[in-house]
Amino acid sequence: MDMKTTPASPERRRFMQLSAAAGGGLLFGFALFGCQKKEEPRDKPPAERAVGQATSANNAQAPGLARDAFIRIDRDGQVTFICPKVEMGQGTFTAIPMLLAEELGADLSKVKLEQAPANNALYADPLLGGQVTGGSTSVRGAWKPLRQAGATVRAVLVTAAAQQWKVDPGLVKVVDGRIVHPDGKQSLGFGDVADAAARLPLPDKVELKKPDGFTLIGKPHHRLDSAIKCNGQALFGLDARLPNMGIAAVAISPVTGGTLASADEQKAMAIKGVRQVVKLDNAVAVIGDHFWAARQGLEAAAPAWNDGPNASVSSASILADMMKASQQAGAVAANKGDAAKRLADKGGRRIDAVYEVPFLAHATMEPMNCTVDLKPDGCDIYCGTQVPALAQAAAAKITGLAQDKVRVHNHYLGGGFGRRLEVDYVVQAVAIAKAAGKGPVKLVWTRENDIQHDMYRPYYLDHMSAKLDDKGMPVAWFHRITGSSIMARFAPPAVKNGVDPDAVEAAADIQYAIPDFHVEYVRHEPPIATAFWRGVGPTHNVFVVESFIDELAAAGRHDPVEFRRALLNDSPRKLGVLNLAAEKAGWGKPVARMAGRRMGRGVSCQFAFGSYLAQVADVSVGPDGDVKVHRVVCAVDCGQTVNPDTIAAQMEGGIIFGITAALWGEITLDKGRVQQSNFGDYRIMRMSEAPQIEVYIVNSKDDPGGIGEPGTSGSMPALANAVFAATGKRIRKLPIGDQLKKA
């Protein structure tokens, strides 16, 4: 290993610091996100310790570590990465250790993660504007910095061993977590030299492995958290248990903006096991010895509501308002040439269409929950959240405590999909605990609470126009998107010149070569809360763009795949996944026939979250209009793969998520109330309904792209385009539902 061991430059030391860990060993702090953070005074502990509640609280004792990530190596050789990201099923807690172990040379079984405490000053991701896990950014954000950190730590471990042996460090190797002497007979564990390594200067330069030298990255590996999730050791928010803890069931105003009119506290308290009734402005909670007592008490309380200003809101009124707003010009998100002029010109063929996608609930496997232990001098919060620092700040505001007196104990998340980027359930739990005034309280939402008081994927209305030339190829494209802006609420600085970048993603940057191109955005806020939903912009824009592209192909009498190929000459990665998916799906060959059912095959292409995907779906439509998806072929180019097993699993899950939404997903309102309440009327695809899914991965060697969200987006248009191939009916509104009953 040829590495220099001269002291690092002052600039480099701003980002990396090597120190002794508490109790012995090595602690390496570094800037995972590349932020230039101010060094804290040498006599002041890092912000991580000031928070105090993390399992790593006694591991970062060295002063002056103004970093956002830490690697600790104990004397027993255990390697621990204190990780600012969370695990919600996307595989982060396997992929990130693989990155670290690859360059460190560690035995992967001896690398573990500890979730970082809530601390926005220390752990903020500048790409996301805070201590946030979302946007399919965890692995692609850690790709280079974490490997650089691993290589740096490996270098100092090797140097420490070489000095002990009095040999050239360049002759020392690291194999499976052991530092091997040049004679091949002697070896040391990481823990054996950790104390000595902590006293060494950082190397000025380290070389990262080339892809052909990877031993872990790019190789399938089982999920490191699978065993504890199967045997019950993994702790989710619902698993929080504290002495004398009360369980709270809650009823919330069914209308946004409504208030509590009355609740019969006396009848609720008469239920055995009920401890307390707490009334809030827009909700009432009953606290019991167990959840069943709390639920019975809540029913006995029979809460009544003042509906407020949104009592007459309905799906029809929301759509009417959106349609009116969509008639106005929007903020320009992308413009090339003069699409308006080209569309108005005589000659060629103009195609116009209006697309709609509905509000969607997240329906995470684990409903919202939060346990709060509030005391005069501090507050402990136990939950699963994608934004621990935001939860901490919200709790501090409600309790009046200093922010560092609020300790967030973050657990595994039983599904996030963007729902746990919000802290409304934390706010509600803290407000209930504060009003109760005694003992820890665990708030548990029912599935009905979860669906009827979700923060929904926005409703979008899209006006599309295109002009085809005499060869049936598009020469002009116009796309007006109307919908709410989540970024304006979640990260206001991201919205520039009236354009929400998330709302136009995969629309403003489509890969098709069209001469005159115009995309604009009209912000329109509905009277219910909206939020991220396993992506937002791409989940609707990919459906709209790929459906409309299919419309243009049909209007120009082109094969859908050949049409896309002709438009993708300058997008080799997108063309690559399209060709691969088409080949593996048998595009151009007949779809297998089924008696009494019409068969169709559809395709979609996309670029979103830094990854390229193409999907081909085979569907059938029955005499009564029911749609069955039989097979989905997915080709994905997400750059350098880390764990192919995780990529395939995320594609499979995302495809099921998207198909479910395309077939049945819809939140509707009447008299201000969400009409869906549970899986009986907010349907989820069953195992027996799931299609055969084939995932083909292109390892392009580019830096990794995101993988948690992209699969969802492409399945919707592939399905809708297959329905058109089967029936001749174009799907411009989701869900498909019963639209095909008369088709």
Secondary structure, 3 states (H helix, E strand, C coil): CCCCCCCCCHHHHCCEEEEECCCCCEEEEECCCCCCCCCCCCCCCCHHHHHCCCCCCCCCCCCCCCCCEEEEECCCCCEEEEECCCCCCCCHHHHHHHHHHHHHCCCHHHEEEEECCCCHHHHCECCCCECCCCCCCHHHHHHHHHHHHHHHHHHHHHHHHHHHHCCCHHHCEEECCEEECCCCCCEEEHHHHHHHHCCCCCCCCCCCCCHHHCCCCCCCCCCCCHHHHHHCCCCEHHHCCCCCCEEEEEEECCECCCEEEECCHHHHHCCCCEEEEEECCCEEEEEECCHHHHHHHHHHHCCEEECHHHCCCCHHHHHHHHHHHCCCCCEEEEEECCHHHHHHCCCCEEEEEEEEECEECCCCCCCCEEEEEEECCEEEEEECCCCHHHHHHHHHHHHCCCHHHEEEEECECCCCCCHHHCCHHHHHHHHHHHHHCCCCEEEECCHHHHHHCCCEECCEEEEEEEEECCCCCEEEEEEEEEECCHHHHHCHHHCECCECCCCCCCCCCCCCCCCEEEEEEEECCCCCCECCCCCCHHHHHHHHHHHHHHHHHHHCCCCHHHHHHHHCCCCHHHHHHHHHHHHHHCCCCCCCCECCEEEEEEEEEEEECCEEEEEEEEEEECCCCCEEEEEEEEEEECCCCCCHHHHHHHHHHHHHHHHHHHHCCCECEECCEECCCCCCCCCCCCHHHCCEEEEEECCCCCCCCCCCCHHHHHHHHHHHHHHHHHHCCCCCECCCCCCCCCC
